[in-house]
């Protein structure tokens, strides 16, 4: 498992939790979680800096590194 893939899995889990919060009536909290995700994705998209990916790369290897190891 590489860091970039794990980031997508974490994002999917957060979206699932957000849907659960929304479905259980905690709309304000769900809104704040989605708003935080939107802000972080926009920052990552415009600047290339993603704090979550930075943390994951400290724990897991990058997908580029794992592809080099296979070749």
C-alpha positions in Angstrom: 0.0 0.0 0.0 1.3 3.4 -0.9 0.6 6.9 0.5 -1.4 8.3 -2.3 -3.7 5.3 -2.4 -4.1 5.4 1.3 -5.0 9.1 1.1 -7.9 8.2 -1.3 -9.1 5.5 1.1 -9.0 7.9 4.1 -11.0 10.5 2.0 -13.6 7.8 1.2 -13.9 6.8 4.8 -14.3 10.5 5.8 -17.0 11.0 3.2 -18.8 7.8 4.5 -18.6 9.1 8.1 -19.9 12.5 6.9 -22.9 10.7 5.2 -23.6 8.9 8.4 -23.5 12.1 10.4 -25.8 13.8 8.0 -28.2 10.8 8.0 -28.3 10.8 11.8 -29.3 14.4 11.9 -25.9 16.0 12.7 -26.0 18.2 9.7 -23.8 21.0 11.1 -21.0 18.6 11.9 -21.3 16.9 8.5 -21.2 20.4 6.9 -18.0 21.3 8.8 -16.3 18.1 7.8 -17.1 18.5 4.1 -16.1 22.2 4.3 -12.7 21.2 5.8 -12.2 18.6 3.1 -13.0 21.1 0.4 -10.6 23.6 1.7 -7.8 21.0 2.1 -8.4 19.7 -1.4 -8.4 23.2 -2.9 -5.1 24.0 -1.1 -3.6 20.8 -2.3 -4.8 21.4 -5.9 -3.6 25.0 -6.1 -0.3 24.7 -4.2 0.6 21.0 -4.4 1.0 21.0 -0.6 -1.2 18.4 1.2 -0.7 18.0 5.0 -2.4 14.6 5.1 -0.3 13.2 2.3 2.8 14.6 4.0 1.9 12.7 7.2 1.1 9.5 5.2 4.4 9.7 3.3 6.2 9.7 6.7 4.5 6.3 7.4 4.1 4.7 4.0 6.2 4.9 0.9 5.1 7.0 -2.1 3.5 5.2 -5.0 6.4 6.4 -7.2 8.9 4.6 -4.9 6.9 1.4 -4.9 6.8 1.4 -8.8 10.6 1.9 -9.0 11.0 -1.1 -6.6 8.9 -3.3 -8.9 10.7 -2.4 -12.1 
